Amino acid sequence: MTSVLIAHGGPSIARAAMLHWAWEPFTVALLCASAVVYALGVRALWTRAGTGRGVSRWQAASFALGLLTLGISLLSPLAWLSDILFSAHMTQHEVLMLVAAPLLVLGHPLIAALWAAPAAWRDAWSDAAGRPRVAAAWQALTGPLAVFLLHAVAIWVWHIPRLYEAALGHDGIHALQHATFVLTAALFWWGMIHGRYGRRGYGVAVLYVFLTAVHTSVLGALMTVAPGIWYAGYAATAAAWRIDPLEDQQLAGLLMWVPSGVVFIVFGLALFAAWLGESDKRAALGSVAAAGVEARRR
């Protein structure tokens, strides 16, 4: 259907896009299964510990909003447009990495998944997670430097023209690209938000969020100022809708450069504020403890 509309002009691209919802069965099934598992896990946890314990209401709402964002990104007309316009594809990727991934991470999905599993499985997982080697491996995988590098490599490697073109031409590779973006982004935000040091580690997290904003902005700037088309596949599809492919690429670069940079800055400021709050709290507790020691000495 897409090829027919492109070949024969058809209505405006915005009007044509609204006719296309990608009800891809595997994606719909995966989203529904994730929602069911999370809901069952939270229900079991709240039944045992009390409503809002372990996973708060706002965290559950965050996960639900994250799944909704995933669905909009992968099933809405944006998915159809991403096959035609580089700027639409860039929008899709930014939504996946900067909106859906952190919302899902804030929802504590691992806790919900554990409580959705049978008790025997939870006990086995707890035993395995408590082993020194497993704990060390998880800390290494989710450490700030590790998640920063994994996410950075995923972003830059998948924008190599040959790999990006391969994703455009093959559904399986395209799905792998999206999965890589979402998983590395989720690990990145997990390491930043739920890092091994908790809020005490937010000072380091601010640094890596800033560095991510820098390297993604550099990639966006390179796209924006490039004199030629990076991805030949979009040259034909954009031109078929009377859209300048180079201008489309420039818009894609600006989207990665400016709006995503603003999102990173906002996240960085939020982490910085939380870090300052935690520092003040520790300082106050230290003062109280020191006063108590002094009082006992007297």
Secondary structure, 3 states (H helix, E strand, C coil): CHHHHHHCCCCCHHHHHCCCCCCCHHHHHHHHHHHHHHHHHHHHHHHHHCCCCCCCHHHHHHHHHHHHHHHHHHHCHHHHHCCCCHHHHHHHHHHHHHHHHHHHHHCCHHHHHHHHCCHHHHHHHHHHHCCHHHHHHHHHHCCHHHHHHHHHHHHHHHCCHHHHHHHHHCHHHHHHHHHHHHHHHHHHHHHHHCCCCHHHHHHHHHHHHHHHHHHHHHHHHHHHHCCCCCCHHHHHHHHHCCCCHHHHHHHHHHHHHCHHHHHHHHHHHHHHHHHHHHHHHHHHHHHHHHHHHHHHHC
